[in-house]
Amino acid sequence: MRSYRDLFRTPEFTPFFLASAAHTVAQTVGGLALATLVYRVTDSPLLSAVSMFGPQLAQVFGATFLLSGADRLPPRSTLTGIGLAFAAGTAVMALPGLPVGAVFAVVLVLGLVASLGGGVRWGLLNEILSKDGYLLGRSVFNMLSGLMQITGFATGGALLTVLSPRSCLLLAAALYALSALGVRLGLTARPPRSSGRPSAQATRRTNALLWSSRPRRLTYLGLWVPNGLIVGCESLYVSYAPGAAGVLFACGALGMFAGDVAVGRFLRPEVRGRLATPLLLLLAVPYLFFVLRPGVVWAAVAAGVASVGFGASLVQQERLMALTPDELAGHALGLHSAGMLTMQGVSAALAGAVAQLTSPATAMTVMAAASVAVTLTLARLGRSGADAGPPRALAEEPLLEKPH
């Protein structure tokens, strides 16, 4: 599969794409509205950051107990249920007078529900497309995420000037419901990719298998940690520039879009494989500039340039798929998604805590420096592993036993 035209000619890709677009816009509008609501009520950078990225904190529990469902549940029904759960939860958070503690309880429940979504969604994409089309298809979804975040944050920022945060949350709830409807009507019913019932034991067993390979471990850490720390920087946009956070988010999403287009469409495979570390460094270095407390214009430029580096995830996902048996693809991608989102939630909380003690600008600089250090460390470990010899073949690894 060589072109975007081929992708959109593939049956079911277009409705899947459009339903995901509605879901992404709902996330951006709802997240910005919730962070703004919490910041207005509490005046706390920490609580504002955690409210926006808190669902990711629950991903670690889903990765531990629920992730085997990524390959063992029917994808259409599962994605429809996830969309409806988010619609209901977001509507609950819009209730007037709801205590902040109750808001965070709903946020964590939604995070637990979402922990299953990444594996189901990307496993289904891997099923809809041929194996050689996954990278191009995922790049289109990443570009979609960038465009819809630009739209969502710009629209959300504009709506928050004329509507209350609770009204924006209700709009997000409606978009989640629309996404669920699109999945239900636009996709065909497929059986689960693997037999057996989802269970915590099966989840832990497959996680252990995936983690047992050193090349996969380093790939997972590269997918989770450096960009998670930078999302910690992004979680402070509301407290750094309360009146212009939507601008910063939109510029960051534009940079992510540019990076995904370049990596997914225009770079040859032999070139892509060498760019993971440089792109991760690009992702972090511009945020070191925040030590100077730049104004909104320069902050937006830095956010846009840095976000080009998110294209590194495409390179790393391509490597992960090359290292993973086909029957574990959904679980492997779900573990990537759950780990990445968990790290983003942890980083948002950590960045918010540092900002609470110092300032948002200082916290963003600290998180960026940590991301640079982790990237360089992983690159060194990867080189030492390559010097030690090629990784053990997948055929030699014990595959997950299928239950009777």
Helices and strands as residue ranges (DSSP letters): H 4-9, H 13-42, H 45-53, G 54-58, H 59-65, H 69-72, H 75-93, H 100-114, H 117-128, G 131-133, H 134-162, H 165-186, H 200-211, H 214-234, H 237-240, H 245-261, I 262-266, H 269-272, H 276-284, G 285-292, H 296-307, G 308-311, H 312-322, G 326-328, H 329-357, H 360-387, G 394-396
